[in-house]
């Protein structure tokens, strides 16, 4: 397997992993968040409040960064020559 093919496969794996992670975690169409607001109700007073739950929610910036990195790898693969075919007549 050539370096060119390896870089292309790694780029494809990054795209697949990033899109899958982004979609599975809720397809957040905003910025990446590390905590999520959650409404809570105080049992004694009945007052509603907001607490923050630690949670990673990748946003479009995460998705864009991963796609950019994969694009750079795919572009770098074009810098390598295709290996010559030993079965091809001269």
N, C-alpha and C positions, 0 to 999 in steps of 0.2 A: 504494500500500500504506500502510495507516495505522500509526501508532505502536503501537497496540494489537496489531496482527497481527505487527509486527516483534518486539516484546517476547515474544510467545508463541512465535514461531519460534526466537528465540534461546534461550529457556528449554528448548524441546524439543531443540535442538541440544546444549545443555550436558548434558542428561540422557542423550542418546544417546552423546555422547563419553565421559562419565564412566563409564557402565555398560560400554561397550565396552573402555575402557582398563583398568578394574578386572577385567573378565572375561579379557581377553587376557593380562594379566600374572599370572594365576594365581588370581584370585578369593580373595585373602587375607582371611580372616574375622576377623583380629585388627586390631591397630593398624598404621598405616603404618610401614614399615621402610625405612631407607636402606642397609642392608647385610644380607647373608644369610650365616649360618654354613655353612661347607663343610668336611667331614671330609677331612683329608689324611693320607697315610702317608709317614713319613720313609723314604727308600730305604736309608739306611745302618743306622739303628738298628731300624727296623720299628715305631717308636712311632707311634701314631695321635694326631693333633692336630686342632685346629680353627682354621681361618683364616676371616677375614671378607672376603667379596667385595662391593665396592660395587655396589649394585643398588637401584633404586627399586621397592618393592612397595606399591602403594596398598592401604590397608585399608578397613575399614568407616567409619572417621572421614573418609577422603577421599570416599568415596561419599556419606556422609550430608551432608557440607559442600556437595558439588556439587548434591545434590538439594535442599538447603535454599536455596542460591542460585538455583536454577532456580524453586523455588516462590515466592521473593520476587519474581523477575522476572515470573512469571505473575500473581501477585497485583497487582503494580504495573500490569500491563496493564489491570486492571479499573478503574483510576482514570481512564482515558481514555474519553471517550464514543465511541460508534459514530458513524461519519460518516453524515450524512443521505443517503438514497437519492435521487438527482436524478430517477429515473424514477418515483417513487411519486407518485400524485396527491394533492393537498392536501385 
